[in-house]
Structure formats: structure tokens, C-alpha cells
Amino acid sequence: MADFRHRAMRHHAEGIFMCEKLFGATIQNSDDRVVPVRFIGERHVLEDLGRIPSVQDWLSNLEPEAWMSRVGVKPEAMLQESS
């Protein structure tokens, strides 16, 4: 998703931690310099948003939809319906 939904999922402090888990604490660039992944992630988010928000910052601005609070069907009920 090339819009704010991608940013909401990844462009925050927790997303930067996820980058470190995925890519490791450092990478070696084409100039053979070791660069902290956290620095790259923070720089990217700062360039895109001007600050590093928290997940709470993103989620507190979501507009609730009816399906988000709907009660799901329990597996036992699904089995009874199919009998």
C-alpha cells in the first residue's frame, strides 16, 4: 500500500525496532562502512514524517468501523451450523 496505511504499519518507533530484528543491528554499506540499522530507520522516518511517532500516535487517530468491534463466530458454533 503506497499510502499512509504503509506508514501507519511501519513508520514509528516499533517499526524501527522491527527493522533491527529483521536486518540486524548493523549493515555494511557499499563503502565498507558499518552503519547502525536503527540510524537508517530513524533517518527514513524523520525524512518522511518530520518526527518519530509511536504506535499509539497512529492508532489514536484511526476512525473506527463497525467491523472492528463485531463479535466473531466461535469455532464450536461453526461446527454446529454445518451439522
Beta strands, then each sheet from edge to edge (+ up, - down):
strand 1: 26-28
strand 2: 34-36
sheet 1: 1+ 2-
end
